[in-house]
């Protein structure tokens, strides 16, 4: 998989690969339905995991109990904020944890001020973030960023876990991340969520903070933690970025693949899913929830994210925004949502429009059509409708852009398909003049089930011609944390090469990738090779990478190295299956692929591009 995605997978491996998966035609099957508050745990045998509901999990934990024992390590100021680096104490499972964090507030806060405040829950391998605090201070918020996952390489300051809670250190959590015996309170995720609650208690004690106006956001693993943290009634607004749950038992079961075999569920699976999983905690959340992610994220499964959001209590407001084709990153428009969401709930800002609704039906000609309705249409600035076909795995799904036109219902777009009996997936993004961007519901429908559907699309060997800007090319993540929004780079941009030929360019440290080969429209013919043109004024060595079962157990990665001299004109590269060799997990080399018919993603991979103005164009399948 791409370099960045591989790095994230290694960081999260104990969390992401714990168990097999299950067909999930319903969010949680009856055999693992979330138990009610009347579930009794007094008769559990000593060798079995104790079944607890989420409220029972937290019934014995008081985040306000015990002295804070604050130690101020350092104070400093920037143009936006006054900071202090601190340690304070948390008491978990009878042990004392020394929590490391940084607190900030805007400069020159007047005595008696009661500011809204924000908590930052970092991701795996990350730690406290001064840039996040500086951004919030510039917006009039106090803020707290704590280290939740303990020691890491080259980390001078971190939260200190006693030996009895060694699993609090992400680096050493191993099999205890989702431990259930004797109950989930021994797990790493319980410890991290308990620290978040204690950190909230600390933040509420700061003189400049209004304790009734505190929100929190979490990124990646921090986003996963947000769902159990948002059960805390003291929290007034929440945002989960990437993390949405479904990482145990369900992880490698596509929501829309009825052919997947379902393994037996263990008692440990049931206990975890019912008591500590994000999808199990969602029904008990207490505050408005915003979810932000990329449509192809490998940590937060897009299909499952909608299921977790649907499990929130009916009276809890929720919104979502998905950036198409992105993995572990969001676009600037989605990133701005985070700040506007917190302003809405913590500063009495303007109420948001309702989430747009999208429905797929058949037009009079039998062609599938997406019909979109948006709230407050006079304030809509832009509408984008996306659709994908056949692929039940969201992380490798190829999202096409459909042409949205005004209609009596709002907007509509034709969605031509090659086979009306294949699944069709669709969603839309609506951007408002206020800066709010909202995603609609995700539709998943088999067109032939709607009536006399017609297949009118045609297969194509041309993946990219330069005619549509960057086309369907994205990259591995430019940056996990979208802060500040104005600095989020546009990773793949339209460009012009020699002779005025249009193409795309890429940020020098990123590798462009497309999921088109997994789309039936662009599937490789059996004996085809891949051809493309590149303009680079400097010598360049890179790899063309073809993925089978992308970001999935059994993934196969095939690479072909390309070395070019710098030239002022276009250079054409053509490669066939024999030019590729399998890259194995131990970095050894395996055989060539038989062909590219099973390829789901194609990447041009380089550690860095020597020419920051290089241009790619005319990517296509060719035969000898």
C-alpha positions as CSV (number, residue, x, y, z in Angstrom):
1,X,0.0,0.0,0.0
2,X,1.1,3.6,-0.3
3,X,4.0,4.7,2.0
4,X,1.9,6.8,4.3
5,X,-0.9,4.3,4.5
6,X,1.7,1.6,5.3
7,X,3.1,3.7,8.1
8,X,-0.3,4.3,9.6
9,X,-1.1,0.6,9.3
10,X,2.1,-0.3,11.2
11,X,1.3,2.2,14.0
12,X,-2.2,0.9,14.3
13,X,-1.5,-2.8,13.6
14,X,-2.5,-4.2,17.1
15,X,-5.7,-2.2,16.8
16,X,-6.6,-2.7,13.2
17,X,-6.0,-6.5,12.8
18,X,-7.4,-8.2,15.9
19,X,-10.0,-10.5,14.5
20,X,-11.9,-11.7,11.6
21,X,-15.0,-10.0,10.1
22,X,-18.7,-10.6,9.8
23,X,-21.4,-10.0,7.2
24,X,-23.1,-6.8,8.4
25,X,-26.3,-6.4,6.4
26,X,-27.6,-5.1,9.7
27,X,-25.4,-2.7,11.9
28,X,-25.0,-5.2,14.8
29,X,-26.6,-8.7,14.4
30,X,-28.9,-10.0,17.1
31,X,-26.2,-12.1,18.6
32,X,-24.3,-9.1,19.6
33,X,-27.0,-6.5,20.2
34,X,-26.0,-3.9,22.7
35,X,-27.2,-5.1,26.1
36,X,-29.6,-3.1,28.1
37,X,-28.8,-1.3,31.3
38,X,-30.5,-4.3,33.1
39,X,-27.8,-6.7,32.0
40,X,-26.5,-8.5,35.0
41,X,-22.8,-9.1,35.4
42,X,-22.8,-10.6,38.9
43,X,-23.1,-14.2,37.6
44,X,-20.1,-14.1,35.2
45,X,-17.6,-16.9,35.7
46,X,-14.1,-15.9,36.6
47,X,-12.7,-17.3,33.4
48,X,-15.1,-15.4,31.2
49,X,-15.1,-11.7,30.1
50,X,-17.6,-9.6,32.1
51,X,-20.4,-8.2,29.9
52,X,-20.9,-4.5,30.7
53,X,-22.9,-1.8,28.9
54,X,-21.1,1.4,28.2
55,X,-22.8,3.2,31.1
56,X,-21.8,0.3,33.4
57,X,-18.2,0.5,32.1
58,X,-18.0,4.1,33.3
59,X,-20.2,3.8,36.4
60,X,-17.2,3.3,38.8
61,X,-15.0,6.1,37.3
62,X,-15.1,9.6,38.7
63,X,-12.8,11.8,36.6
64,X,-13.1,14.6,39.2
65,X,-11.8,12.5,42.1
66,X,-8.3,13.0,43.6
67,X,-5.9,15.9,43.6
68,X,-4.7,17.3,40.3
69,X,-1.2,17.8,41.6
70,X,-0.4,20.1,38.8
71,X,3.3,20.7,38.0
72,X,4.0,23.6,35.6
73,X,7.1,22.8,33.6
74,X,7.3,25.9,31.4
75,X,5.5,29.0,30.4
76,X,5.8,30.9,27.1
77,X,3.9,33.1,24.6
78,X,3.4,33.4,20.9
79,X,1.6,36.0,18.8
80,X,-1.7,34.3,19.5
81,X,-1.5,32.6,22.9
82,X,0.0,32.1,26.4
83,X,1.1,28.6,27.1
84,X,2.0,26.3,30.0
85,X,3.4,22.8,29.7
86,X,2.1,20.7,32.6
87,X,1.9,17.4,34.4
88,X,-1.2,16.5,36.4
89,X,-2.5,13.3,38.0
90,X,-5.1,10.9,36.9
91,X,-6.3,7.9,38.9
92,X,-7.3,4.8,36.9
93,X,-7.9,1.3,38.1
94,X,-6.3,2.2,41.5
95,X,-3.1,3.5,39.9
96,X,-1.7,7.0,39.5
97,X,-0.9,8.3,36.0
98,X,1.1,11.5,35.4
99,X,-0.5,13.1,32.4
100,X,1.6,15.4,30.2
101,X,-0.1,18.2,28.3
102,X,0.0,21.8,27.1
103,X,-2.6,24.3,28.0
104,X,-3.1,27.6,26.1
105,X,-5.3,30.6,26.1
106,X,-5.5,33.8,24.1
107,X,-3.1,36.6,25.0
108,X,-4.2,39.2,27.5
109,X,-7.3,37.4,28.8
110,X,-9.1,39.8,31.2
111,X,-9.7,38.7,34.8
112,X,-13.1,37.1,35.1
113,X,-13.2,36.1,31.4
114,X,-15.0,32.8,30.8
115,X,-13.8,31.5,27.4
116,X,-15.0,28.5,25.4
117,X,-12.4,25.8,25.3
118,X,-11.3,23.0,23.1
119,X,-9.6,19.6,23.8
120,X,-7.4,17.9,21.2
121,X,-7.1,14.1,21.2
122,X,-4.1,13.1,19.0
123,X,-3.7,10.1,16.8
124,X,-1.5,7.0,17.0
125,X,2.2,7.9,17.1
126,X,1.4,11.5,17.7
127,X,1.4,13.7,20.8
128,X,0.6,17.2,22.1
129,X,0.2,19.8,19.4
130,X,1.1,23.5,19.9
131,X,-0.1,24.4,16.3
132,X,-3.6,23.2,17.1
133,X,-3.6,25.2,20.3
134,X,-2.3,28.3,18.5
135,X,-5.1,28.0,15.9
136,X,-7.8,27.7,18.5
137,X,-6.4,30.6,20.5
138,X,-6.4,32.8,17.4
139,X,-10.2,32.0,17.2
140,X,-10.8,33.0,20.8
141,X,-10.7,29.6,22.5
142,X,-8.6,28.2,25.4
143,X,-7.3,24.8,24.7
144,X,-5.7,21.6,26.1
145,X,-3.7,19.1,24.2
146,X,-2.5,16.1,26.2
147,X,-0.3,13.1,25.4
148,X,-2.6,10.0,25.7
149,X,-0.4,7.2,24.4
150,X,2.8,7.6,26.4
151,X,6.3,7.0,25.4
152,X,7.6,6.9,21.8
153,X,10.9,7.2,20.0
154,X,12.6,10.6,20.4
155,X,9.8,11.9,22.7
156,X,11.2,13.9,25.6
157,X,8.0,14.5,27.5
158,X,5.1,12.1,27.6
159,X,2.4,10.7,30.0
160,X,3.9,8.4,32.5
161,X,2.0,5.1,33.1
162,X,2.9,2.9,36.1
163,X,3.9,-0.7,35.3
164,X,0.4,-2.0,36.2
165,X,-1.0,0.2,33.3
166,X,1.8,-0.5,30.8
167,X,-0.8,-0.9,28.1
168,X,-1.4,2.8,28.3
169,X,1.7,3.1,26.2
170,X,0.6,2.7,22.6
171,X,4.1,1.4,21.7
172,X,3.7,-1.5,24.2
173,X,0.0,-2.1,24.2
174,X,0.1,-5.3,22.1
175,X,-2.8,-7.6,22.7
176,X,-4.2,-5.5,25.6
177,X,-5.5,-2.7,23.4
178,X,-8.9,-4.5,23.2
179,X,-8.5,-6.6,26.3
180,X,-11.8,-7.9,27.9
181,X,-10.8,-10.0,30.8
182,X,-11.9,-9.6,33.4
183,X,-13.6,-6.7,31.7
184,X,-12.9,-3.9,29.2
185,X,-11.6,-1.6,31.9
186,X,-8.1,-3.3,31.5
187,X,-7.9,-2.3,27.9
188,X,-5.8,0.4,26.4
189,X,-8.8,2.1,24.9
190,X,-10.5,2.4,28.3
191,X,-7.3,4.0,29.8
192,X,-7.1,6.5,26.9
193,X,-10.8,7.4,27.2
194,X,-10.4,7.7,31.0
195,X,-7.5,10.1,30.5
196,X,-9.6,12.2,28.2
197,X,-12.3,12.5,30.9
198,X,-9.7,13.4,33.5
199,X,-8.2,16.0,31.1
200,X,-11.6,17.5,30.8
201,X,-11.7,17.8,34.5
202,X,-8.4,19.6,34.5
203,X,-9.5,22.0,31.7
204,X,-12.6,22.9,33.7
205,X,-10.4,24.1,36.6
206,X,-8.6,26.8,34.6
207,X,-9.7,30.3,35.6
208,X,-10.2,31.6,32.1
209,X,-12.4,28.6,31.0
210,X,-16.1,28.4,30.9
211,X,-16.7,24.9,32.2
212,X,-20.1,24.7,30.4
213,X,-18.6,25.5,27.0
214,X,-16.0,22.8,26.3
215,X,-15.7,20.8,23.1
216,X,-13.3,18.1,21.9
217,X,-12.1,16.7,18.6
218,X,-10.0,13.6,18.0
219,X,-7.9,12.6,15.0
220,X,-7.5,9.0,13.8
221,X,-7.1,6.9,17.0
222,X,-8.2,10.1,18.8
223,X,-11.2,10.1,16.6
224,X,-12.0,6.5,17.7
225,X,-11.6,7.6,21.3
226,X,-14.1,10.4,20.8
227,X,-17.1,8.0,20.7
228,X,-16.6,6.8,24.3
229,X,-15.5,10.2,25.5
230,X,-18.6,11.8,24.0
231,X,-20.7,9.9,26.6
232,X,-19.4,12.4,29.2
233,X,-22.3,14.9,29.7
234,X,-19.8,17.7,30.6
235,X,-18.7,17.8,26.9
236,X,-20.8,20.1,24.8
237,X,-19.7,19.4,21.3
238,X,-17.6,16.7,19.6
239,X,-15.8,15.9,16.3
240,X,-14.4,12.6,15.3
241,X,-11.9,12.7,12.4
242,X,-11.4,9.3,10.6
243,X,-12.2,7.0,13.6
244,X,-15.7,5.5,13.5
245,X,-15.3,2.0,15.0
246,X,-16.1,-1.4,13.5
247,X,-12.4,-2.4,13.9
248,X,-13.0,-5.6,15.7
249,X,-14.7,-8.6,14.1
250,X,-16.3,-6.5,11.4
251,X,-13.2,-4.8,10.0
252,X,-12.7,-6.9,6.9
253,X,-16.3,-7.5,6.0
254,X,-17.6,-5.1,3.4
255,X,-21.0,-3.7,4.4
256,X,-22.4,-4.6,0.9
257,X,-20.9,-8.0,0.2
258,X,-23.3,-10.8,0.9
259,X,-20.8,-13.4,-0.2
260,X,-18.4,-12.9,2.7
261,X,-18.4,-15.8,5.1
262,X,-19.1,-15.1,8.7
263,X,-16.8,-16.6,11.3
264,X,-18.0,-17.5,14.8
265,X,-18.2,-14.7,17.2
266,X,-16.3,-15.2,20.5
267,X,-17.5,-14.1,24.0
268,X,-14.6,-11.5,23.9
269,X,-15.9,-10.1,20.7
270,X,-19.4,-9.7,22.1
271,X,-18.1,-8.1,25.3
272,X,-16.0,-5.6,23.4
273,X,-18.6,-4.7,20.8
274,X,-21.3,-4.2,23.5
275,X,-19.3,-2.2,26.0
276,X,-16.3,-0.3,24.5
277,X,-16.5,-0.2,20.7
278,X,-17.4,3.2,19.2
279,X,-20.5,1.6,17.6
280,X,-21.5,0.3,21.0
281,X,-20.9,3.6,22.7
282,X,-22.6,5.8,20.1
283,X,-26.2,5.2,21.4
284,X,-25.1,6.7,24.8
285,X,-23.4,9.9,23.4
286,X,-24.5,13.1,25.0
287,X,-23.4,15.9,22.7
288,X,-23.7,17.0,19.0
289,X,-21.2,15.0,16.8
290,X,-19.5,15.9,13.6
291,X,-17.7,13.3,11.6
292,X,-15.0,14.2,9.1
293,X,-13.0,11.8,6.8
294,X,-11.9,10.8,3.4
295,X,-14.1,8.5,1.3
296,X,-11.2,6.0,1.0
297,X,-9.8,6.1,4.5
298,X,-8.3,2.8,5.7
299,X,-8.9,3.6,9.4
300,X,-12.4,4.9,9.3
301,X,-14.5,2.8,7.0
302,X,-16.9,5.1,5.1
303,X,-19.8,2.7,4.9
304,X,-19.5,1.9,8.6
305,X,-19.2,5.6,9.6
306,X,-22.8,6.1,8.5
307,X,-23.9,3.2,10.6
308,X,-22.1,4.6,13.7
309,X,-23.7,8.0,13.2
310,X,-27.1,6.3,12.8
311,X,-26.7,4.8,16.2
312,X,-26.6,8.2,18.0
313,X,-29.7,9.0,20.0
314,X,-32.4,10.6,17.9
315,X,-32.2,13.9,19.7
316,X,-28.4,14.3,19.2
317,X,-27.5,16.4,16.2
318,X,-25.0,15.0,13.8
319,X,-23.4,15.9,10.5
320,X,-20.7,14.4,8.3
321,X,-18.4,15.5,5.5
322,X,-16.3,13.1,3.3
323,X,-13.6,14.3,0.9
324,X,-13.8,12.1,-2.2
325,X,-10.8,9.8,-2.9
326,X,-8.8,10.9,0.1
327,X,-7.2,8.5,2.6
328,X,-6.4,9.7,6.1
329,X,-6.7,13.3,5.2
330,X,-9.5,15.7,4.5
331,X,-9.8,18.7,2.1
332,X,-9.7,22.3,3.3
333,X,-13.5,22.7,3.0
334,X,-14.1,19.8,5.3
335,X,-11.4,21.0,7.7
336,X,-13.2,24.3,8.1
337,X,-16.3,22.4,9.3
338,X,-14.4,21.6,12.5
339,X,-14.1,25.3,13.5
340,X,-17.6,26.3,12.4
341,X,-19.1,23.3,14.2
342,X,-17.5,24.3,17.5
343,X,-18.5,28.0,17.0
344,X,-22.1,26.8,16.5
345,X,-22.2,25.0,19.8
346,X,-19.7,26.8,22.0
347,X,-20.2,30.4,20.8
348,X,-24.0,30.3,20.0
349,X,-23.2,30.5,16.3
350,X,-25.7,30.2,13.5
351,X,-27.6,27.0,13.2
352,X,-26.4,24.7,10.5
353,X,-28.4,23.5,7.5
354,X,-29.8,20.0,7.8
355,X,-27.8,17.2,6.1
356,X,-28.6,17.0,2.4
357,X,-30.5,13.9,1.3
358,X,-29.8,11.9,-1.8
359,X,-31.8,9.2,-3.5
360,X,-31.0,7.0,-6.5
361,X,-33.9,6.2,-8.9
362,X,-34.3,5.4,-12.6
363,X,-34.9,8.1,-15.2
364,X,-37.6,7.7,-17.8
365,X,-34.9,6.2,-20.1
366,X,-33.9,3.6,-17.4
367,X,-30.6,5.2,-16.6
368,X,-29.9,5.6,-12.8
369,X,-30.3,9.1,-11.6
370,X,-29.2,10.7,-8.3
371,X,-31.7,13.2,-6.9
372,X,-30.3,15.6,-4.3
373,X,-32.3,17.8,-1.9
374,X,-30.4,20.4,0.2
375,X,-31.6,22.6,3.0
376,X,-31.5,26.4,2.7
377,X,-31.0,26.3,-1.1
378,X,-30.5,30.0,-1.4
379,X,-27.3,29.7,0.6
380,X,-25.8,26.9,-1.5
381,X,-22.6,27.8,-3.2
382,X,-21.6,24.5,-4.8
383,X,-23.0,20.9,-5.3
384,X,-20.9,17.9,-6.2
385,X,-22.4,14.4,-6.7
386,X,-20.1,11.3,-6.7
387,X,-20.8,7.7,-7.6
388,X,-18.9,4.4,-7.7
389,X,-19.9,1.0,-9.0
390,X,-19.5,-2.7,-8.0
391,X,-16.6,-2.5,-5.4
392,X,-17.9,-3.3,-1.9
393,X,-14.7,-2.2,-0.2
394,X,-14.7,1.6,0.5
395,X,-11.0,2.0,0.8
396,X,-10.4,1.0,-2.9
397,X,-13.7,2.3,-4.3
398,X,-13.3,4.6,-7.3
399,X,-15.5,7.7,-6.8
400,X,-16.5,9.2,-10.2
401,X,-17.7,12.8,-10.4
402,X,-21.2,13.1,-11.9
403,X,-22.6,16.3,-13.5
404,X,-25.1,17.9,-11.1
405,X,-27.8,20.1,-12.7
406,X,-30.7,21.9,-11.1
407,X,-34.0,20.1,-11.0
408,X,-37.5,20.4,-9.5
409,X,-36.3,18.5,-6.4
410,X,-33.0,20.4,-6.1
411,X,-30.2,18.8,-8.2
412,X,-29.9,15.6,-10.2
413,X,-27.1,13.7,-12.0
414,X,-27.2,10.8,-14.4
415,X,-25.1,7.8,-13.2
416,X,-24.4,5.6,-16.2
417,X,-23.3,2.0,-15.5
418,X,-21.9,-0.9,-17.4
419,X,-23.9,-3.6,-15.6
420,X,-27.3,-2.8,-14.0
421,X,-27.0,-5.8,-11.7
422,X,-23.9,-4.4,-9.9
423,X,-24.1,-2.3,-6.8
424,X,-24.1,1.5,-7.3
425,X,-22.9,3.8,-4.5
426,X,-23.6,7.5,-4.5
427,X,-23.3,10.5,-2.2
428,X,-23.1,14.3,-2.5
429,X,-21.2,17.2,-1.0
430,X,-23.0,20.6,-0.6
431,X,-20.9,23.7,0.1
432,X,-22.7,26.7,1.7
433,X,-21.7,30.4,1.5
434,X,-21.0,30.2,5.2
435,X,-18.1,27.8,4.5
436,X,-20.0,24.8,5.9
437,X,-19.7,21.7,3.7
438,X,-22.1,18.8,4.3
439,X,-22.2,15.3,2.9
440,X,-25.5,13.6,2.2
441,X,-26.4,10.1,3.1
442,X,-24.7,7.3,1.2
443,X,-26.9,5.4,-1.2
444,X,-26.1,1.8,-2.1
445,X,-28.5,0.3,-4.6
446,X,-28.6,-2.3,-7.3
447,X,-30.2,-0.4,-10.3
448,X,-31.9,-3.5,-11.7
449,X,-33.8,-3.8,-8.4
450,X,-35.5,-0.5,-9.2
451,X,-37.1,-1.6,-12.4
452,X,-36.0,-1.8,-16.0
453,X,-32.6,-0.3,-15.6
454,X,-30.4,0.3,-18.6
455,X,-26.6,-0.2,-18.8
456,X,-25.4,2.6,-21.1
457,X,-21.8,3.1,-20.0
458,X,-18.8,1.9,-22.1
459,X,-15.5,0.5,-21.1
460,X,-12.4,2.6,-21.6
461,X,-8.7,2.0,-21.8
462,X,-8.0,5.7,-21.1
463,X,-7.6,6.3,-17.4
464,X,-6.5,9.9,-17.8
465,X,-6.1,12.3,-20.8
466,X,-5.6,15.6,-19.1
467,X,-9.0,16.9,-20.1
468,X,-10.5,17.0,-16.6
469,X,-8.0,18.7,-14.3
470,X,-6.4,16.1,-11.9
471,X,-9.1,13.6,-12.9
472,X,-9.6,10.8,-10.4
473,X,-6.1,11.0,-9.0
474,X,-5.4,11.6,-5.3
475,X,-2.4,10.9,-3.1
476,X,-1.4,9.4,0.2
477,X,-2.0,11.8,3.0
478,X,-0.4,15.3,2.7
479,X,-0.9,15.6,6.5
480,X,-3.0,13.7,9.0
481,X,-4.0,16.8,11.0
482,X,-5.9,19.4,8.9
483,X,-4.5,22.4,10.7
484,X,-4.7,25.2,9.9
485,X,-7.1,24.9,7.0
486,X,-5.4,27.6,4.9
487,X,-2.2,25.6,4.9
488,X,-3.7,22.3,3.7
489,X,-2.0,21.6,0.4
490,X,-3.8,20.7,-2.7
491,X,-1.8,17.5,-3.3
492,X,-2.7,16.8,-7.0
493,X,-3.2,19.9,-9.2
494,X,-3.9,20.6,-12.9
495,X,-0.8,21.5,-14.8
496,X,0.4,22.2,-18.3
497,X,3.3,20.4,-19.9
498,X,5.3,20.7,-23.1
499,X,3.3,21.9,-26.2
500,X,0.5,23.1,-23.9
501,X,-0.6,19.6,-23.2
502,X,-2.8,19.4,-20.0
503,X,-1.9,17.0,-17.2
504,X,-1.5,16.9,-13.4
505,X,1.4,17.6,-11.0
506,X,1.9,16.6,-7.4
507,X,3.5,17.9,-4.2
508,X,7.2,16.8,-4.4
509,X,7.0,14.5,-1.3
510,X,3.7,12.7,-2.3
511,X,2.8,9.9,-4.7
512,X,-0.3,10.1,-7.0
513,X,-2.7,7.2,-6.9
514,X,-5.9,6.3,-8.7
515,X,-8.5,3.6,-7.9
516,X,-9.8,3.5,-11.5
517,X,-8.4,0.0,-12.3
518,X,-10.8,-1.5,-9.8
519,X,-13.8,0.2,-11.6
520,X,-15.3,-2.1,-14.3
521,X,-15.2,0.9,-16.7
522,X,-11.4,1.0,-16.5
523,X,-10.5,-2.6,-15.8
524,X,-7.4,-3.6,-17.6
525,X,-7.8,-5.9,-20.7
526,X,-6.1,-9.3,-20.1
527,X,-2.9,-8.7,-22.1
528,X,-2.6,-5.0,-21.5
529,X,0.3,-2.9,-20.2
530,X,0.2,0.5,-18.7
531,X,1.5,3.5,-20.6
532,X,1.8,7.2,-19.6
533,X,3.7,10.3,-20.5
534,X,5.8,12.3,-18.0
535,X,7.5,15.7,-18.3
536,X,10.5,16.1,-16.0
537,X,13.3,18.5,-16.5
538,X,15.5,16.7,-14.0
539,X,16.6,13.0,-13.7
540,X,14.1,11.0,-11.8
541,X,13.8,7.4,-10.5
542,X,10.4,6.2,-9.3
543,X,8.2,3.1,-9.2
544,X,5.0,2.3,-10.8
545,X,3.0,0.3,-8.3
546,X,0.0,-2.0,-9.0
547,X,-2.2,-3.2,-6.1
548,X,-4.4,-6.3,-5.9
549,X,-6.7,-6.5,-2.9
550,X,-5.7,-3.0,-2.0
551,X,-5.6,-2.3,1.8
552,X,-7.1,-5.8,2.5
553,X,-5.8,-9.1,3.9
554,X,-3.8,-10.8,1.2
555,X,-2.9,-7.5,-0.5
556,X,-0.4,-8.1,-3.3
557,X,1.9,-5.2,-4.4
558,X,3.7,-5.3,-7.7
559,X,6.4,-2.7,-8.6
560,X,8.3,-1.7,-11.7
561,X,11.2,0.7,-11.4
562,X,11.5,3.6,-13.9
563,X,14.6,5.7,-14.4
564,X,14.5,8.8,-16.6
565,X,16.9,11.5,-17.7
566,X,15.7,15.1,-17.5
567,X,14.4,16.4,-20.8
568,X,12.4,19.4,-22.0
569,X,9.9,17.2,-23.9
570,X,7.4,14.5,-23.0
571,X,8.8,11.1,-22.3
572,X,6.6,8.0,-22.8
573,X,6.8,5.0,-20.4
574,X,5.2,1.7,-21.3
575,X,5.3,-1.3,-18.9
576,X,3.8,-4.8,-19.1
577,X,3.2,-7.4,-16.5
578,X,6.6,-9.0,-17.0
579,X,8.2,-5.7,-16.0
580,X,6.6,-5.8,-12.5
581,X,7.7,-8.0,-9.5
582,X,5.8,-8.6,-6.3
583,X,7.0,-6.7,-3.2
584,X,6.7,-9.0,-0.2
585,X,6.2,-7.9,3.4
586,X,9.9,-8.6,4.1
587,X,10.9,-6.5,1.1
588,X,12.0,-9.5,-0.9
589,X,10.9,-9.9,-4.5
590,X,8.3,-12.3,-5.8
591,X,7.0,-13.3,-9.2
592,X,5.4,-11.0,-11.8
593,X,1.6,-10.7,-12.0
594,X,-0.1,-12.8,-14.7
595,X,-1.8,-9.6,-15.9
596,X,-3.5,-6.5,-14.5
597,X,-7.1,-7.6,-14.6
598,X,-7.2,-7.9,-10.7
599,X,-5.5,-4.5,-10.2
600,X,-7.5,-2.2,-8.0
601,X,-5.2,0.8,-7.6
602,X,-2.3,2.3,-9.5
603,X,0.4,4.5,-8.0
604,X,3.4,6.5,-9.2
605,X,5.6,6.2,-6.1
606,X,8.7,8.3,-5.3
607,X,10.4,9.3,-2.0
608,X,10.5,12.7,-3.5
609,X,10.2,14.2,-7.0
610,X,13.3,15.9,-8.2
611,X,11.4,18.3,-10.4
612,X,8.7,20.2,-8.5
613,X,7.0,21.1,-11.8
614,X,6.8,17.6,-13.3
615,X,3.6,16.7,-15.2
616,X,1.8,13.4,-15.9
617,X,-0.7,12.8,-18.7
618,X,-2.2,10.2,-21.0
619,X,-2.4,7.3,-18.6
620,X,-3.9,4.3,-20.4
621,X,-3.9,0.6,-20.9
622,X,-2.2,-0.5,-24.1
623,X,-1.7,-3.8,-26.0
624,X,1.4,-4.9,-27.9
